[in-house]
């Protein structure tokens, strides 16, 4: 009886392994997800498409480029206005977790002049500044110590227009203070902040500098950031 039960258990294990193998080796997993009604969100599709584009670009990059890695603020940045040999790896809606996931795909990082990182404000919708800092530490560990890194402060928001979860100016300022302190602890990392130049007298993202959604910079707002980035990269 014991032998029969052992044989049955082994057969069940082997059957499960076979099913798992078929799911991994074919598009069965995708079809299964569709059959139960799961569909990737627009944000997930955008992320995957952008990473796919980046993977096509990355092998062709020469040595000594400046890589800009971040969220929608970075994706909308005219990086050549900051530094001529630059590549924009910004993805709208991205977080520190998303950056951690895609950094190993960018082999050009090892030969980059500088890596500019501008991400974290989207994390604050659901995570504390301390949690975002923990991810930032992991991000910096993935970049060789021989490569210069420029961490940029998270931008303020206009709370009269947009507040999502914990994404408010108090948490943004706390995160920026943590990032500034983190940069001081590493020889290859610098910190640049445009926060103070972007707020109005009430401490909100100046209405003259955002698109109207309370979050994203307009062309005037970008000019402020571009000037600060260029100064920091040239110093």
N, C-alpha and C positions, 0 to 999 in steps of 0.2 A: 504493500500500500504506500509506504514511504517513497519507494522508487517511482511509482506511478505519479505521485504528487510532484516529485522533483522534476520528472520529465515534463509534466504539464506546465509547471512554472517556467522551465527553460523554454518551452515552445512559445509561451506568452511573451517572454522577454524578447525572443528572436523576432516574433511577429511585430512587436512595437519598434524594434530597431529597423526592420525592413520598411515599415511605414515611414519612419523618420527619414530614412535614406531616400525614399522616393520623393518625399516632400522637399528635401534639400536639393536634389539633383534635377528636379523638373520645376515647372511653373505651377505645380499642384498647390503649393502653399498660397500663392497669389489667387488661384481659382477658388480655393477653400475660403479665403478671406472674403472674396466677392460673393460666394454663395451664402454667407451668413450676414451679408449686408454691410461689411466693413469697407470703407473707402478712405483713402488718404485725404487729409484736409488740403485746402488750397495752399496753406503755409508749408505743409510737408512736401507737396509737389514742387512748389517754388524752390525750396531748399535743395531737393534732389536734382532738379534741373540745373540750378546754378552750380552745384558741386560738379555735375557732369561737364559743364562748360569749363570750369576751372581745371579739371583734369586733362582736358584737351590742350589748354593753354600752357600749363605748367612746364611740360617737358621742353618747350621751345624757348623758355626764358633765358637770357644771358646772365652771367654772374654780375653781381653788384646792383641789382634792382632794389627798389623799395616796395615792399609788399604792404598793402593796406587791408587789414582783416577786421571785419566787424559786421554790424547790422545795417538797417536801412539808412542810417546817417552816412555810413561809409559807402554804401551802394550808390547814393546820390552825390558823392563827392567827385569833383573833377580833379583826380589825383595828379594829373600832369601840371595843374596849376600850382601844386605844392612842390613836386619834384619831377623833372622831365622823365627820368627812367623809373617809372612807377607802374604798378599793376593793381587793379582794384578787385579785391576778393571780398567785397561786402555782399551780404545777403540779407534782404529785408526780413525782419522778424527774428533774426538769429539771437542766440543766447550764448553764454559761456559754455554750456553743454554742447551746443552745436559746433562751436569753434573747436572744442576738445576732440570732437568726433572727426572733423575734417583736417585738422592740422597734419596728421601723419601722411595725408595724401599729397601734400605740397613739398616735393623734394627740393624745390628752389629755395626753401628757407635756409638750408645749410650754406648757400652761396649768396644770400641776400646782403645788401648793404645795411638795411634797417627793416624791421618788421614793426609796423604801426598797428596797434590794437585798440579798437574803439567798440566796446561791447559791454553789456552788463545791465543797462537800464531796463531791458525787457525781462530780465531775470527777476527784477524787483516786483513784478506783478504777483509773484507767488513765493519768492524767497527773500530772506533777510539779507542785509548787507554782509553779514559775516559768512553766510552760505555762499554768496557770490565771490567773496574774497577767497574762500577755500578753492573754488573752481579756478580763479585767476592764478593761484599758486601752481595748480596742475598745468595750466596753459603755459606758464613761463618755464616749467620744467621740461616741456617738449621742445623748447627752442634752445639751440646750442649756446653756450656761454660766450662763444666767440662772435655771436651776432648781436648787434645793437637792437634794443627794443624800445619803442616809444609808446607808453601807455597813456591814453588820453582820458581826461575826466568825462564822466557822463554828463550830458547836457541837462539843464533845468527843464521843467515842463510848466505850462501855463495851467495852473490848477483850476482856474475859472472856466476852462474849456475841457480839460482831459485829466482825469485821475483814474488809474486802473489798479485795483488792489493796493499793494504797497508801493506802487510807482508814484511817489510824491517827492517833493523837494527836500523834505527832512531826511528821508532815506537815501535820496541821491547824494546829498551832501555828506552823509555818514559814509556811504560807499566811496566817495571821492577821497575823503580823509584816509580811509583804509588803504586805498590804492596808492596814494602819495607816500604813505609810510612804507608800504611794500616796496615801492621803487627805490627808496633810499637804502634798502637792505641788500640790493643786488647791483654789482658794478656795471653790468651791461644794460641796466634798465633805467630809463628816464621817465618823468611824468610831466605832462603839459595840461593845463586847464584853461578853457575858455569860458568856464561857468560864470565867472564874475562879470564878464563883458556881455553876456547874453541876457542877464536879468534886468528887470525894470526896478523902479523905486519900491515896488511892493514885493520884490523877491521872486517874481514870476518870469517865465520866459517872455521876453519882450514881444508884444504883439506885432511890432514892426519887423521882427526877425523870424517869425514862423509862418507857415503856410495857412494858418487858420485853424489847424487841428490841435494846437497847443503842444505839439511834440516835434514835428519836423521843421527843420530850418528852411527858410526861403533863400533866394540868391544873396540877400544882404546878410543873413545869418551865416551862410557859408563863407562869405568873404572874411568875416571875423575869424572863423575857424581856420581857414586856409592861411591867413597871415600868421596865426600862432603856430600852426604846424610847420610852415616854412621856416620860421625863426628858430624853432626847436631843432629841426633837422640840420640846419646850417650852423648851429652853435657847437 
